């Protein structure tokens, strides 16, 4: 089982005003301390933008660069995502990374609201996903779609629509899929061959159930502790790991727990405790 870390587990996020942002030096060092050997890059600009500097920062800690979460507007015919994708792939060539993990950006800041797509928007989104997949494959990088709350691919029917109408692979984000009313176990049952990478997140159903009804916004759910260490929430990771293993999955499980923090934690305390617990729980299944 290949397991990587993600800065969001330390509260590092691309959304403006998303709590206190811990420095890369501490986050990457703490990943190493708990035994992780690989990491995603985190939001654009958290690590150095210049590719050689980005590579050097990750290499200081001996971590393997897995790839990057990449927000792109995919539904607007007037917006071409390919130039930005190509710039990121040029950075990958220097800094490393095997996965471009795409989220279908709504075009708005944050994840608390999004527009509704018409059929033309859906056709544009499918076309852009296939185009990006081809551009990435030509560079030896795997493009995969990340269903994400507050993006244009959020709910269970939207995820199913993408899987049936495009060739793009899937980032199986167990938490976001559940938040959108989907069942990650059922998705693995039908689409295991489309799973390129797993964002391993556990959630509390008593809080995720309030998202689709509008009782909670995304940020309110995060603040309320909607995401938990693996094994302390309601997602059946034992089934997911077993089914993916039986299907021959050999990609990364990326530990993610979406959190916000208000202050710099005391040395040796804070998000590292939950990340350590998630790592132990996932390793026990592997």
N, C-alpha and C positions, 0 to 999 in steps of 0.2 A: 504494500500500500504506500503510494507516494502522497505525502502530506505537506502542504505549504501554508504559510501564514498570509494574512491580509491586514493592512493597516486599519481597516474599519473596526477590527476587533479592539483596537486601542482608541477608537473614537475619531479616527482621521477620515474626513469625508469632504467631497467636492462641493457640498451645499453651503452657500454663504451663511455665516452665523451659526454653524453647526457646532456649538460648544467649543471647549478648549482643544486646540490641535497640538498634540505631542510632537516633539521633534523626531526626525528620522533616526538620529543617533541613538536615542533611548529605545524607540520601538524596535529597530532592527537588532539592537543588542539584547533586548528581552526575548525576541524570537529565538535567538541563539541560546539563551540561558535555559529555555524550556525544552530545547532539543529539536527545534525546527531547522530544516536545511534548505528551504526554498521560500520565496516570497513573490507576491504580486507587487507591482510598482506603486500602487496607491493612486490617488487623484493627480491629475496633471498639475505639475508645479510643486508638489510636496517634495519629491526628489528633484535634483537638478534637471532642468529642461535639456541642457546640452548633453548629447548622448554619451560622450566619453566621461563626463563628470557623473552622470547617472550610473554608468557601469562601475566606476571606481567606488562610488558610495556603497553599492550593494556588495561589491567584491571585498570591501574592508571587513565584512562580517562573514565571508565565506558562504554566502547564500546564493542559491541558484535562482536566476530571474525567470519567473514563470510566464509573465506577460502583464497585460494592462487591461483594466476596466476602461471602456472607451465610449463616451456618450456621443451620439451623432443623430442629427435630424434626418430621418430616413423617409418620411412621408410627404415631404414638400417638393413638388416638381421643380420649384425655383431654387432649391438648395442641393448642390452636388456634394455628397460626403467624400468622394474619392480623393480630392487633393489633401484633405486633412488625414485621411487614412494612409496615404502614401508617405506623408511626413512622419507619421508615427512608425511606419514600417522601416523607414530609413533610420530612425532612432533604434529600432529593434536590432538592425544589422550590427550596430556598434555596442549597444547596451545589453543585448540578449533578449530573450523572450520568445515563446513559442505560440502563445494564444493571444489573439485580439478579441476581447470579451465585450461584445457590442450591446449597448442598451439603446433602445429607440427613443431618443430624447423628445420630449414634448415641445421643446422650445422655450419653456418657462423655467425660472429659478425654482429649485426645490421639487418636492414630490407630493405636494398636497393638492394639486389640481392639474388637469390635463384636458385638451380638446377631444372631440369625438371624430373619428375618421370616417370619411365617406368612401365609396368604392374606389374612386380615383386615388385617394390617399393610400388605401391598402395595396393597390396595384403598384404604386410608386415604391412603397415599403418593400414589397416582395422583390421587385426588380433591383433595388439598391442592395438588399441582402445578398442576392446572387452575384451581383457585380463585385461587391466587397469580398465575397468568398473567393472569387476568381483572382482578384488582385492579390489577396493574401497568399493563396496557394502558390502563385507564381514566385513569391518570396520565401516559400517554405514555412509560412505561418498559418495556423489554423484560426479561421474566423468562426465564432459561435455567438448565438444570440442569448442574451441574459434577460429573461423575463424579470421585470422590475416594477415595483409599485410606483405609480406616478408617471410611468412612461407609456408609450403607445401600445406596448405588449405587456399587459398587467394581469388580466383576468383569464380564467381557465379556458374560455371559448377563444380568446385571442391567441393564447399559446397554441392551442390545437389548430387554429387556422394557419398560423405560421408554419407549423410542422407539416401540414398537408399541402401547402402551397408554395413552399420554397425548398431549396436544397441545403440551406444553412444548418450547421450543427447546433447543438444545444448546450448552453451552460446550465446544468441542473442546479439552480439555486433553490434549495429545499424550502428555505424560509419565504422568499418572495413568491414562489409558486403557491405555497399554502396561504399566504396573505391574500392572494388574488382568487381564492376559492378553489384552487387546483389541488390535486392529489399527486405528490411526487412519486409515490409507489406505483400508482396506476400509469403514470407517464413512463416510468422505467419498464413496466410490463409490456407496453406497446412500442416504445421508441428507444429501447436501450442502445440500439445501434446508432442513434443520433447524438448520444451524450458524449461530448468531447472532454468536459471538465465538470467537476462538482464544486459548487459553493455550499459547504456543509454548515447549515444553520439550524438551530432548534428554536422553536417558538411556543408561545402559550396560546392555545386555541381560544381561551376565554377573552383574550385581547384581539387576536387577529379577526375573530368573528365580528368585531365591532367596526372594522374598517369598511367593509362593503356596504354596511348599513348607514355609514356616515356618523356613527356615534363617536368615533375617534378619527382624528387626522393621523397621517403617518408620523409626524414629529411627536404628537401626543402619545402615540403607541410606543415609540422608542423611549420616551421619558418614563413611561409607566413600566418598563421592563419587559416589553413584548418578546424580545430575543433573550435567550438563555444559553448557558453552556450546553454543549451536546450531552444528551442523557437526562437533562432536567426539564425538558419541554415535552411536547406531544408528538413529535415526528418519529416515525418508525425507522430509525437508522439501521437497525439490524436487517430489516427486509431490504432496504435500499442497497446496502453493501453486499448482501448475499446475491441479490438479483443482478447487480452490475458485475460482480465477480463471475457469476455463471455465464454472463454474456461476453466475457473476455475484456471488460473495461480495464485499461491500464493507464488512464490519465490521472491527473492530480485531484485529490480532495483538498480544497482550500478552506481552512478554518476561518469562518466569519461569524461575528456576533455584532450586529449593528447596535452601537451604543452612542450616547453623548456623555461627555464628562465636563464638569464645570471648572475644575482646577487641576494643576499638575499633581499627580498622585505622589505620595511619599515613596522614597526609594524602596524597590522590592514589593510594592503594594499596588493595588488598582487593577487595571485590565489584565495584567499578567496572570493573576490568580484564575480568572475565568478561562483564559487561553490555555493555561496548563491543564485545567480540568477537562476542557474539550478535547485536547490532544490525547489525554489518557483514555477518555471514553472511546474515541475513534480508533485508537490503536488496539484497544481491547476487542473491537469488532473485526479488525483486520487480521 
